[in-house]
Amino acid sequence: MSRRDDSPAAAGEHADERAPRGPYPPTEAMLAEPVPPELQAAQAERLRKAWETPKGWRYWSAVNNSEVGVWYSLTAFCFMLLAGLMALMIRVQLAVPENDAISADLFNQLFTMHGSAMMFLFAVPIFEAISILILPAMLGARDMPFPRLSAYGYWSFLIGGIFVMGSILFDVAPRAGWFMYPPLATEEKGPGSDIWLLGLSFIEIASIAAAVELIVGTLKCRPPGMRVNIMPLYAWYVMVVGGMILFAFPPLIAGDFLFELERSFDWPFFDPTRGGDPMLWQHLFWIFGHPEVYIVFLPSIAIAAMIVPTVARRPIVGYSWIVLSAVGTGFLSFGLWVHHMFTTGLPNISLGFFSAASEAVVIPTGIQLFAFAATLMVGRVRVNLPMLWIAGGLAIFTAGGLTGVMLAIAPFDFQAHDSYFVVAHLHYTLFGGMVFPVIAGVYYFYPFIAKKRLSDRLGKWAFWLIFVGFNLTFLPMHLTGLLGMPRRIYAYPAGLGWDWLNLLSSTAAFVIAAGFAVFLVDLLRPKSRQPQIARNPWEAGTLEWSHDVPEEAWGARSVPYITKRYPLWDQPKLVERMDAGRYYLGDAEEGFRETMITSVIDARPLQVQRVTGPTWKTHGAAIFTGGAFIFPTFHIYWPAILCGAIAVGFIIWWLWSDTARPPEKEMKDVGLGLSLPTYASGPKSVGWWAMWITMLGDATAFASVIFGFFFYWTASPDFPPPEALDPVAWLVGLAAAAMALAWALTRAARSLNRAGRLAAARGALAVAPAATLLGAGALIFSVLHMSPTAHVYPAIMWAIMVWVVVHSGVGAIMQLYCLAGSLAGKMTPRFDADIWNVALFWHFHALSALVACAVLGLAPMVLT
Amino acid sequence: MSARHDPQRRRDRPAERDEERRAFREEAESLVRITAAPTIWSGHFLLCYCAVAIACAKAGAVPGWLTGGLLAASVAALAAIGWVGWRAFRQWNVTDTGDFSNPEGEAEDRHEFLGHAAFLLAIISFIGVVYVTMPLLLVEGCR
């Protein structure tokens, strides 16, 4: 966070010229002044033109959140249906003892894909999808700050998802369980495990892109006046979940990185015969895997936090308590991962810590449910269909939470571990905490998204079918599990008391499926003859219900000044004035797509952000990124490298042509007498924030690799092995010096450029890549004599080297990009966002390079 | 919202309001500050877990001095969280304003809201540290 946000003097010498000018906040008299009708019509016409959705086949080049969000949601929903069909096949096989409806191998593929797809292709992406779709409207923003990043994320998700899901049709799907434990998964023949690893890594990167977008969106794109204490609770949850993604996904990416190096090149990270340790994978997986559960749960419960006040027709009770609940859960959820590993033989006292934290997380989780109950108790409740789904969800979730409290107690978990009891527990939490609230959200937000309504009658049918079917399927599984039925077996003998329970579960699974079929019919049936809906059909109080009916692509006709938590209830004439274009940015005189950037805490207007429009460049970038991930699955490397290079080319083209270009005028009148800059660099710009957040995730992944090194040291008595070769110390020292020099030159280039000393800045930017490459080269040669397949010690040294060298390549491209920008006049002393972002990347990269050099150069001396 | 919430009362004290206004402006970092208590919890948790894991892996036992040191760290963490919580409680300032929920779009309400959120997070972090300390007292050895 920056104090700079609030004091213009601190942000560079030109800050005063680029500081906001004019009155703020607006007075009532200013807001009461009418806008002439002819002007309103002309403004609306210009806005409509700027935000026009492309027609015909060009429709697919759209990047606006309302299009990408819908595609994203529908794709995730399709994957959910496919994963649901897989579950039905699993249930058919388990319906009767000694069944042979499908083969054991297909069964393994089905349960692996069911879990993986539900988690990676449905639960996480649907959060991103729904947030991209509704968050800008809740914040009165025109769009997210980086629409093309969302589009790139979506196309990556689609390609990766089809690739992973499609594998089952060719009988090569992953089959080692959704958590891919080595050695089963590392030893497995065929490309199954590689498909899982590479396909999902690709999707994880899309998730991180979405997290960056959503965090920056929440922090910087709120409407003027919407301070942190009055922003919608949904935005709080999104911010917390975005932060969790940044710390939870990178350990898995690091794990995937090590895992794939083992699969492809036989580097023995998880092979105990050569010093590796399968437990490292379990740690990295579950450091991701447990927060993941909350990453899925919190945004869904956030939907409940929007629906409950509408139903109770009063503000939420305990707003601060819900914020506590979200933030507290976000933190505590990182202290739970070992409760998935209670039976791996860790010391009891360690289990105690994780058991304690697992019990502690129940407190914030419970608090929000009590806040909802309290709101309903003191409100004037008018039950509607979304509330029915929320109520059903909370009931189921509470049951799942209670079995969670049981399982968090280690001795109980020893008994129930790997049995159907766990299956019952996790489905209760995920259905109650995620599926039901998300469906409630679909019913609730459908009028906002599609400007139509879903049927109340079909919705009730779907609810009761799924609710009853769910309980009949999963309640018996508690008992099946306690009677000893293990998970993931494809057949079982008769006479163990499991028969009728399994038959009941299998039959009821089809009742759930029937419920989803009804929901699907309701969702997809043509609604063109339906009369126009009311603008605010639920009479809600939050800003998204100021949407235009019939639809307009501009998001908000003008960006309002907000002073209340429920502006539609408590700010009279708000919608009327928004519609008249009375507020900010009610016009698009230059024909650009624009949205407002405000300060983090108090949402004071800072800047007008020009956002990018329809393009095909993101498709090219996504397709070739896909190639770079998909070819290695089949151990084909040259085309993969070529694809990677082309993808980088597309991304550079996209950045070069449309981002951070000098604007045609520096200040712009945004209405109500306020003038805002059209360009920002450094901590004032959204791009800098995005870089900061991305690098935080990247640093977490790097820290996970370094954690691996120290993990081997603690877990094994002979690490480093006594006879092992060490990295060449002087080369490691040279690498550290060269990286430090490259960093210093980049940092100096930023100041020199700002000071107008262009020749010196360009000189620094020309020398810096050479220093970078020298450092990377030295690092490569420092480990070249060590054989990474021989033992895990050289292997982890190589892995750290590879990590740093790849980042150095990115860093060198960035330095050259700035040099080219300076030469081409894209980057000037006044318009220098590029070099600020690159310098920020280099702060992180230099730090990780130095840590890497310390581990490579110093750790062998210290640890032996 | 709160029946005791009375905006009129604040307007009666213009001099104080100016001073407060300056204080509110100076807290741009406060969004990070609300995470102070849970961050202390995380640090304490990691310290306990890592120290015990290394001791068990390398020495096969948790020496008495380590348990003692970790208990001392628990006390320090609880004291630090207590201090954060007390400061946050003062920032919330509910005893003076009687305003529990701070729902208005004003600097003062935002300031007090962040105090309230930080205060609640301090409570939950305090409980978290107490929970995580219990195995140190109740579980012996590395088995």
Interface residues (C-beta under 8 A of the other chain):
Chain A: M1 S2 R3 D5 D6 G225 M226 R227 V228 N229 I230 P315 G318 Y319 S320 W321 V323 L324 V327 G328 F331 L332 F334 G335 L346 P347 N348 I349 S350 L351 G352 F353 F354 S355 A356 A357 E359 A360 I363 P364 I562 T563 K564 R565 S599 V600 I601 D602 T714 A715
Chain B: M1 R25 E26 E27 A28 E29 S30 L31 V32 I34 T35 P38 T39 W41 S42 F45 C48 Y49 V52 A53 I54 C56 A57 K58 V62 S101 N102 P103 E104 G105 E106 A107 D109 R110 F113 L114 H116 A117 L120 L121 I124 S125 I127 G128 Y131 V132 M134 P135 L136 L138 V139 E140 G141 C142 R143
